[in-house]
């Protein structure tokens, strides 16, 4: 936040591959505004920004449950299914 970095590109070895996280509807890449919703009938996850796309009436006609929107960042960390956490061993002096 302090460095004003808002865009994220996932690593090529991540489950989603080398992908830039952006809103499905408007292309917003600010990860602090992005969240996800699941399709009601399919096993599809869609990234949507909270403003203005989450509140746009046109999206309510889609097969998404907009009330289930959740942010990609929780407790200052990306969700575990999105970014794999790797712990490196520390050196003992």
Buried (B, 14 or more C-beta within 10 A) or exposed (E): EEEEEEEBEBEEEEEEEEBEBBBBBEEBBBBEBBBBBBEEEEEEBBBBBBEEBBEEEEBEEBEBEBEEBEBBBEEEEBEEEBBEEEEEEEEEE
